[in-house]
Amino acid sequence: MTTPSSIADRELVLTRIIDVPADKLFKCWTTPERMHEWFCPKPWTVSHAETDVRPGGASLIVMRGPEGQEMPNRGVYLEVVENRRLVFTDAFVEAWVPSEKPFMVAIIEFEDLGDGTTRYTATARHWTVEDRQAHEQMGFHQGWGVVADQLAEVAKTF
């Protein structure tokens, strides 16, 4: 059995207090037509997004780089608690079909602080310490931080 202390060495966490209600942030995460506005740090964009937001539902988000390279991200939702929590993984590509190489489980939490602000916590749990280190070196904190800022701006428009 995995203990909490053994998870910490495979986990990256970003927490922000965002001046937007939790329901609007959740809506951004579950509205594929708007993901191109915030989901990846510019100059990257989202060229395609599909979401079936329910436990077991598949997602496909294709990120496009400034030179036209495309990075498809397939996954499956594990848990959906409206306006509170989304958990998804790339360990499956659809309907419990395993992926070639699982990288992480993402846990996105929206804690309503009662004054129109939200504690937003994005956690990436990796299968290996090496995957966590690679994700950190890819710029997890900076990239996911930029995305959180973009998310906040788009959420204000809902």
C-alpha positions in Angstrom: 0.0 0.0 0.0 1.2 3.5 -0.8 1.7 5.8 2.1 1.3 9.6 1.9 5.0 10.1 2.5 5.8 7.9 -0.6 3.5 10.0 -2.7 5.2 13.3 -1.9 8.3 12.5 -3.9 6.1 11.9 -7.0 3.8 15.0 -6.6 3.9 18.5 -7.9 1.4 21.1 -6.5 0.4 24.6 -7.5 -2.0 26.5 -5.2 -3.4 30.0 -5.9 -6.1 32.2 -4.4 -8.1 33.3 -7.4 -10.6 36.2 -7.3 -13.3 34.2 -9.1 -16.0 31.9 -7.7 -15.4 28.2 -7.9 -18.3 27.5 -10.2 -16.8 29.7 -12.9 -13.4 28.1 -12.7 -15.0 24.6 -12.8 -17.0 25.8 -15.9 -13.7 26.8 -17.6 -12.3 23.3 -17.0 -15.5 21.6 -18.4 -16.2 23.8 -21.4 -14.0 22.5 -24.3 -15.0 25.4 -26.6 -13.2 27.8 -24.2 -10.1 25.8 -23.5 -8.2 27.4 -26.3 -8.3 30.6 -24.3 -6.4 29.4 -21.3 -5.3 25.7 -21.2 -1.7 26.1 -22.2 0.9 28.8 -21.9 1.2 31.1 -24.9 2.6 30.9 -27.6 1.2 27.3 -27.4 -2.5 27.0 -28.2 -5.3 24.4 -28.0 -6.2 23.3 -31.5 -8.8 20.8 -30.5 -10.6 19.9 -27.3 -13.2 17.2 -26.4 -14.4 16.4 -22.9 -16.9 13.9 -21.6 -16.9 15.1 -18.0 -18.1 12.2 -15.9 -16.2 9.3 -14.2 -15.0 7.1 -17.0 -15.5 9.8 -19.6 -12.7 10.4 -22.1 -11.0 13.7 -23.0 -8.8 14.7 -25.8 -6.9 18.0 -25.7 -4.5 18.8 -28.6 -1.9 21.4 -27.8 -0.2 23.2 -30.8 3.3 24.7 -30.5 4.5 27.8 -32.2 6.2 25.8 -34.9 3.0 23.9 -35.6 3.9 20.7 -33.7 0.9 19.0 -32.1 0.8 17.3 -28.7 -2.4 15.2 -28.2 -3.3 14.6 -24.6 -5.8 11.8 -24.1 -7.2 10.8 -20.8 -10.1 9.6 -18.7 -11.9 11.3 -15.8 -11.7 9.3 -12.6 -13.8 11.7 -10.3 -16.0 14.6 -11.0 -17.5 16.7 -8.1 -19.3 19.7 -9.7 -17.6 23.0 -8.7 -15.2 21.2 -6.3 -13.0 18.6 -7.9 -11.8 17.0 -11.1 -9.5 14.0 -11.2 -8.2 12.7 -14.5 -5.4 10.6 -15.8 -3.5 9.8 -18.9 -3.1 6.2 -17.8 -6.2 5.4 -19.9 -7.0 6.8 -23.4 -10.7 6.0 -23.3 -13.2 3.6 -21.7 -10.5 2.0 -19.6 -8.1 1.3 -22.5 -4.6 1.6 -21.0 -2.2 4.1 -22.5 1.2 3.2 -23.8 3.0 5.2 -21.0 1.0 6.6 -18.1 2.6 9.8 -16.8 0.3 11.3 -14.2 -3.0 11.7 -12.4 -4.2 15.3 -12.2 -6.3 16.5 -9.3 -7.9 19.9 -9.7 -9.6 21.3 -6.6 -11.7 24.4 -6.2 -12.3 25.5 -2.6 -14.9 28.2 -2.3 -13.6 30.7 0.3 -17.0 32.3 0.7 -16.1 35.8 -0.5 -16.1 35.3 -4.3 -12.6 33.9 -4.2 -11.4 30.3 -4.6 -8.4 28.3 -3.4 -7.4 26.6 -6.6 -5.1 23.6 -6.2 -3.6 21.7 -9.1 -1.8 18.6 -8.2 0.1 16.3 -10.6 0.9 12.8 -9.2 3.3 10.8 -11.2 4.0 7.1 -11.4 7.7 7.6 -10.8 10.1 10.1 -9.2 11.8 10.3 -12.6 8.5 11.4 -14.3 8.0 14.0 -11.5 11.5 15.3 -12.0 11.0 15.5 -15.8 7.7 17.3 -15.4 9.3 19.8 -13.0 12.2 20.3 -15.5 9.7 20.9 -18.3 8.5 23.9 -16.3 5.6 22.6 -14.3 5.5 25.5 -11.8 6.0 28.3 -14.3 3.7 26.7 -17.0 0.9 25.7 -14.7 1.2 29.1 -13.0 0.7 30.9 -16.3 -2.2 28.6 -17.1 -3.8 29.4 -13.7 -3.5 33.2 -14.4 -5.0 32.7 -17.9 -7.8 30.5 -16.4 -8.6 33.3 -13.9 -9.0 35.9 -16.6 -11.2 33.7 -18.8 -13.3 32.6 -15.8 -14.2 36.3 -15.2 -16.0 36.3 -18.5 -18.4 33.5 -17.6 
